[in-house]
Amino acid sequence: MEKLAISEALSLAVKKHNEGKLQEAEIVYRNILNKCPDNPDAMHLLGLIAHQTKKYPEAVNLISKAIQLKPNDAIYYSNLGMAYDAMGKEDESAKNWEKALEINPYHTNAHLAHYNLGVYFKDKGKIRESLEHYDKAIELNKEFFDAVWNRSFIQLLLGRFKEGWQGYESRFKKEKPSDSRIFNKPEWSGSPLNGKKILIVSEQGFGDNIQFIRYIPLVKERGGYVILECKKELRSLFEGFPGIDEFTEKEANAPNIDYDFYVYIMSLPRVFNTDLNSIPNSASNSPAYLRANSKLVEKFRKKFNTTNFKIGITWSGNPYQDNDQNRSTTFEKFKSLKKIPGISLFSLQKGEASKQLDDSEIINLEDEIIDFSDTAAIIQNMDLIISVDTSVAHLAGAMGKPTWTLLSFIPDWRWLLDRNDCPWYPSMKLFRQKKPGDWNSVFNEVRKELKSRLYKK
């Protein structure tokens, strides 16, 4: 009779739990444990509530006790992995996800375990293992678009562009879509436009738009009227770019203008079947595809009255970008460069990170930069740009300026793996971390390369 009462109470608690009534469910779980301290399900689910309410150490403690009582339940291990992951204990979380899959490869959250292991192994630099887990996650749940999205990063990172571009389209179907706006016109697939109006939709960061605007002349060749949706900070930079007939500013809703088709700017590589050998403007003899305003170039030239080798630096990207903690460094790392004779350093850093600048010998240009036209004019006056993975690096590369881009251990997909050149920007050289967080080795290489370059001069 008592067992029946506990079973009924547990069913009631689970019902409340599933309805999001966590406090009510918690009370019932605790009452069950008062009567039956060794009930593993109540203990596990109480631990799950602790996880959901961000009491992670308590969650680990409760779920671990549940596992001692019932050591062969895959869901227990899977949820324990989630709790450890929330605490930043990645190795412990991975061990528990693997144990869950060992017990039951098809348990309820098996696709999530594979997904999380995909993230884990990617961060560790184990690309093959990461790809295998994403493949399994998608095999178990073909509608798991977050996994398709993450897998596309791996495919693109490996240079498998055909698969990667296709998977990259899942950015609009994942749990938090890259853009949830509705465009009530057909999406363009590359067919002849025959005078029709096409809207090129802006998306993601400034650097993304700078990188992929190179495709607009190819769109124009299909015979249409090209309207570019554009962030206001980029408008003056893109004025006069070949193939653009009209601009519209990016806003919260889809533009209220007349057009016949639309296409996202980062979908254009897929539309044009881009592979490593067909990237526009990627040949070493290709002209730069973005140029600075000549009047602004002259205006800034007067500010750089030095015979020293002029280097523009940027150490931090948008702090709200998902991978910013890995891709950005600190101003402190750049200080070591000023010890090299014959150079002058100019900071192009914007935003909160510019407050790190505490050295009067390094010229802070933040107040001079209103939009990207100013940044381009400053870049044009530099001899070299040294930057982490930011829009400044993209802009310098698009302008054909010698650019040294400093990359995290596992970089964004566009930088590929195991090469120091960049197929997207012929004038760019890549400096890579040898292990996660290892900026010291990167700057050692930069100093060595810089000295070698200056001594040759």
Buried (B, 14 or more C-beta within 10 A) or exposed (E): EEEEEBEEBBEBBBEBBEEEBBEBBBEBBEBBBEEBEEBBBBBBBBBBBBBEEEBBEBBBBBBBBBBEBBEEBBBBBBBBBBBBBBBEBBEBBBBBBBBBBEBBEEBEBBBBBBBBBBBBBBBBBBBEBBBBBBBBBBEBBEEBBBBBBBBBBBBBBBBBBEBBBEBBBBBBBBEEEBBEBEBEBEEBEBEEBEEBBBBBBBBBBBBBBBBBBBBBBBBBEBEBBBBBBBBEBBBBBBEEBEBBEEBBEBEEEBBEEEBBBBBBBBBBBBBBEBEEEEBBBBEEEBEBBBBBBEEBBEBBEEEBEEEEBBBBBBBBBBEEBEBBEBBBBEBEBBBEBBEBEEBBBBBBBBEEBBEBBEBEEBBBBBEBBEBBBBBBBBBBBBBBBBBBBBBBBBBBBBBBBBBBBBBBBBBBBBBBEEEBEBBBBBBBBBBBBEEEEBBEEBBEBBBEBBBEBBEEE
